[in-house]
Amino acid sequence: MKHLAIIALVLSSFVAQAQEIPVFSRKTPTLKELVPFRLGVAVSTPQVEALGSGSRKEKLIARHFNQVVAENCMKSFALQPREGEFHFDEADKFVDWARANNLAVVGHVLVWHSQLPVWFAKNADGSLCSRETLLARMENHIKTVVAHFKGRVYAWDVVNEAIEADGSYRRNDFFKILGEEYIDAAFKFANEADPDIQLWYNDYGNESAAKNATIAALVRRLKDSGLRIDGVGLQTHVRIDEPSVDAYEDAIKTISAEGVKLAITELDVSVLPAAWNLSAEISSRAAYDAKFNPWPEGRLPDDVNGRLGERYRELFLLFRRYSSIIERVTFWGLSDGDSWLNDFPMAGRTDYPLLFDRSLRLKPWARRALAGQKLRDR
Ligand code: XIL
């Protein structure tokens, strides 16, 4: 009886397989072959340091993706920690490795209020610097950095996170000193540094219609003043249950109506209970609390993993529908073990937001989700 049951089970699974469209029958495709846009991944500083060692992570990145971005090592605190002192070694190693492996490089980021070295917008006594000083520092940073990577980086995030969820401009030091025109200045300097690279504005929280309206107005204003902006990045640090795909579709429509390309620049899907209200503002912090860390052992229950796959599938169905506008989709990390979400906004949690698990195994639903195909029952 037992044998018969096993044979029946095996036979029925053959029948089930035979009825499926044999999409992957010839050879198992790499992830980048499954999508109609560039597929990217952020590379962490420890990963950059290990590049060239032939590690499994390095091989996975080169095999499955065709675009990379540095998770940290091209931010201003890393490139110019003290005024006039540029450190390019790590970023050069990253960019050269990427190019040797046919991975297009996006530069992240020229002007951002976070991970900004203290000297940038301040005087020695800690007060805000003058307009002239800030403009000169921005010009020097942007032009030195962009020129350094000329011909090796195809697009730069020129300004990151300038707008709040309510649609107002963030009162960061740049804004306090220069008003919203700091953004114009940044785009002007970047264009002067290299008219051939793509210039992007990048932000999170695109479920907010108010924020998207301001982003659209910003694009219009820059263009009306004769400045060049090529694209807007939607970071897309989202959760398993929110925001809705419809809200994201609205963002895509509102912003692309201004005649810019879009990119999904920092995709990850947190499965953990919300310890804060969706913001990706990196200064938000919460004290550790075990009730926000339900699966600390590194194994996600099958039903939650299945829902995560469904969520990714829905998102990719949306991105695929807009593939004439969306030029790339970039994951904010390779594997769950690499994700910044394990420590944000609460340190010490175990999140499962990416395509590869902690043992670097591709999640069982990953290929189908990216291809927008129905997931197999688990
Ligand atoms: C994050 C990195 O992933 C972390 O390692 C770092 O400690 C803080 O910054 N929005 C951005 C990214 O534009 O640069 C941030 O990256 C995540 C939110």
Residues whose N, C-alpha, C, O or C-beta is under 5 A from the ligand:
A	BS01	XIL	E71 A280 I282 W340
